[in-house]
C-alpha cells in the first residue's frame, strides 16, 4: 500500500495516462473531457461547454465519449503496472464528474488490458470504403467478449437482409427533419470540416462521398463539396450494434468503455471501424435497432467494421487545456 506522502501519479505517469485518455474517440472529435490529477488518482469530468446541445440534448454521446476516455486511462494504467480501481459517477451532487481512477501500488508487470496499449495510438475512425475481405469469426468473437466484459452487448450483422434493414434506418435518419434543422446543421458545421488545429473533424478526415445513397456511410460534411470524389462503398458491410440493457447515465459511460475496448481489439487485429449513429440520435429509430430476436437492449452505438486503407489521425487538444490541477496535485 502507498503511504500518504508517496506520489504514484507523478508528472511522467500523468503524461502517459492523459495522452492515452485524450486519444479516445468522441462525438465529432469534440473531446468533451477534463481531468483532475492527484497523487494517486485521476478524475474524469465531462465538459458541458463541448456538449452538442441540439444533436445530444440528453448528454448521452457526451458520456459515451468520456467513457471511452476512461477505458484508455485503464489500458494505460495497466500498461504501466497499475491495477486501477474505477468508480463511475461517484458524486451525485456533481453531474460533471464521470469517473475516478485510483491506484495504490505499481506492479513489475503489465495488467491484462495492457496488451491493448499500443492500439491506443494507432486507432482511427476510418470513413473510407472497406475491402470485401471478411472479418474472421475469431476476431468478432474476441470483440464480442471484450464488450461483454464491460457489461454491454455487441450484436454483429453481416446478413444481407439485416444489413439492408439497418441501412434503411440510416437513410430514414438522414431524411429526418430533426437532424437537418438550421440549429443542428450549424452545430455540425462548427465541428466538422474544420481547419483550426486541435479539435473537430478536419476536412482531410471526412473521406470520399458514397456513390450510392444505399451505401452504409455517414457523410459528416456540412456542405456539398464538388471536389470530393464519389466512390463505391462495400455492398454488404459488417455492421455491429452496441447496446446496454438499461439506459441510465452509468450505462452511457459503460457503453463508452465497451466501445473503446472493442475498437482497441479491432485495431490490434488490423480491422477498421467507423460510426453510423444517425438512427441512435432519433428515439423512434433507435428503438428499431434493438435485437430483432429478443427486443431487448438500448442501442448506444452503430458501427461499420472491415478492412480499410490507412488514414491519418484527427487532431488533439494540448494536455494543458484539459487538465485541472487539484489542491493536492
JONORDA-V295766 format. One record per backbone hydrogen bond with DSSP energy under -0.5 kcal/mol. NH is the residue of the N-H (numbers start at 0). CO is the residue of the C=O. E is the energy in kcal/mol with one decimal. If there is no record, write none. Layout:
((NH & CO & E) (NH & CO & E))
This chain:
((5 & 2 & -0.7) (7 & 5 & -0.7) (7 & 38 & -1.1) (8 & 38 & -3.4) (9 & 7 & -1.4) (13 & 9 & -3.2) (14 & 10 & -2.0) (15 & 11 & -1.8) (16 & 12 & -2.7) (17 & 13 & -2.9) (18 & 14 & -2.4) (19 & 15 & -1.6) (20 & 16 & -2.5) (21 & 17 & -2.5) (22 & 19 & -1.4) (23 & 20 & -1.5) (28 & 25 & -2.6) (29 & 26 & -1.8) (32 & 30 & -1.8) (33 & 44 & -2.2) (34 & 321 & -2.9) (35 & 42 & -2.2) (36 & 323 & -0.8) (37 & 40 & -2.9) (40 & 37 & -0.6) (41 & 100 & -2.4) (42 & 35 & -3.0) (43 & 98 & -3.2) (44 & 33 & -3.3) (44 & 42 & -0.5) (45 & 95 & -3.1) (46 & 31 & -1.8) (47 & 45 & -0.8) (49 & 46 & -2.3) (50 & 47 & -1.5) (52 & 50 & -1.2) (55 & 51 & -2.2) (56 & 53 & -0.7) (58 & 55 & -1.2) (62 & 58 & -1.9) (63 & 59 & -2.3) (64 & 60 & -2.4) (65 & 61 & -1.9) (66 & 62 & -2.4) (67 & 63 & -1.9) (68 & 64 & -1.5) (69 & 65 & -2.0) (70 & 66 & -2.0) (71 & 67 & -1.9) (72 & 68 & -2.0) (73 & 69 & -2.3) (74 & 70 & -2.6) (75 & 71 & -2.5) (76 & 72 & -2.6) (77 & 73 & -2.4) (78 & 74 & -2.1) (79 & 75 & -1.6) (80 & 77 & -1.0) (81 & 76 & -2.6) (82 & 104 & -0.6) (84 & 101 & -2.5) (86 & 99 & -2.3) (88 & 97 & -3.7) (93 & 90 & -2.5) (96 & 93 & -1.7) (97 & 43 & -2.7) (97 & 95 & -0.8) (98 & 43 & -1.5) (99 & 86 & -2.1) (100 & 41 & -2.9) (101 & 84 & -2.8) (101 & 99 & -0.5) (102 & 39 & -2.4) (106 & 80 & -3.4) (106 & 104 & -0.5) (110 & 77 & -2.3) (113 & 110 & -1.2) (114 & 111 & -1.1) (115 & 112 & -2.1) (116 & 113 & -1.7) (118 & 115 & -1.0) (119 & 115 & -0.7) (119 & 116 & -1.6) (120 & 116 & -0.6) (120 & 117 & -0.6) (121 & 117 & -0.7) (122 & 118 & -1.7) (125 & 123 & -0.7) (125 & 272 & -2.6) (126 & 124 & -0.7) (130 & 306 & -2.9) (138 & 135 & -0.5) (139 & 135 & -2.1) (140 & 136 & -2.6) (141 & 137 & -1.7) (142 & 138 & -2.3) (143 & 139 & -2.6) (144 & 140 & -2.2) (145 & 141 & -2.1) (146 & 142 & -2.2) (147 & 143 & -2.2) (148 & 144 & -2.1) (149 & 145 & -0.5) (149 & 146 & -1.2) (150 & 147 & -1.9) (151 & 146 & -1.5) (152 & 242 & -2.8) (154 & 240 & -2.4) (155 & 153 & -0.5) (156 & 238 & -3.8) (162 & 158 & -2.9) (163 & 159 & -2.7) (164 & 160 & -1.8) (165 & 161 & -2.3) (166 & 162 & -2.9) (167 & 163 & -2.1) (168 & 164 & -1.4) (169 & 165 & -1.9) (170 & 166 & -2.4) (171 & 167 & -2.2) (172 & 168 & -2.1) (173 & 169 & -2.0) (174 & 170 & -1.3) (175 & 171 & -0.6) (175 & 172 & -0.9) (178 & 175 & -1.3) (179 & 176 & -1.2) (180 & 176 & -1.0) (184 & 180 & -2.5) (185 & 181 & -2.7) (186 & 182 & -2.0) (187 & 183 & -2.4) (188 & 184 & -2.5) (189 & 185 & -1.5) (190 & 186 & -0.9) (190 & 187 & -0.9) (191 & 187 & -2.6) (192 & 200 & -2.6) (193 & 200 & -1.1) (198 & 195 & -0.5) (199 & 28 & -2.3) (200 & 190 & -2.5) (201 & 199 & -0.7) (202 & 193 & -0.8) (204 & 201 & -1.6) (205 & 202 & -1.3) (208 & 228 & -2.6) (210 & 230 & -2.4) (214 & 211 & -1.4) (215 & 233 & -0.5) (216 & 214 & -1.9) (218 & 216 & -0.6) (219 & 217 & -0.8) (227 & 224 & -1.8) (230 & 208 & -2.7) (230 & 228 & -0.5) (237 & 304 & -0.9) (238 & 156 & -2.9) (238 & 236 & -0.7) (239 & 302 & -2.3) (240 & 154 & -2.5) (241 & 239 & -0.5) (241 & 300 & -2.6) (242 & 152 & -3.1) (242 & 240 & -0.5) (243 & 297 & -1.8) (251 & 247 & -1.6) (252 & 248 & -1.8) (253 & 249 & -2.5) (254 & 250 & -2.6) (255 & 251 & -1.8) (256 & 252 & -2.0) (257 & 253 & -2.9) (258 & 254 & -2.8) (259 & 255 & -2.3) (260 & 256 & -2.2) (261 & 257 & -2.4) (262 & 258 & -2.6) (263 & 259 & -2.4) (264 & 260 & -2.0) (265 & 261 & -2.5) (266 & 262 & -2.7) (267 & 263 & -2.5) (268 & 264 & -1.3) (269 & 266 & -1.7) (270 & 265 & -2.9) (271 & 305 & -3.4) (272 & 123 & -0.6) (273 & 303 & -1.9) (275 & 301 & -2.8) (280 & 276 & -1.3) (280 & 277 & -0.9) (281 & 278 & -1.1) (285 & 281 & -3.0) (286 & 282 & -1.9) (287 & 283 & -0.8) (288 & 284 & -0.6) (288 & 285 & -1.2) (289 & 286 & -1.2) (290 & 295 & -1.4) (294 & 290 & -2.3) (297 & 243 & -3.3) (298 & 296 & -0.5) (299 & 241 & -3.3) (300 & 241 & -1.7) (302 & 239 & -3.2) (303 & 273 & -2.4) (304 & 237 & -2.6) (305 & 271 & -1.8) (307 & 305 & -0.7) (308 & 128 & -0.5) (320 & 317 & -1.7) (321 & 318 & -1.7) (322 & 318 & -1.2) (323 & 34 & -4.1) (323 & 321 & -0.5) (324 & 322 & -0.6) (325 & 36 & -1.0) (328 & 325 & -0.7))
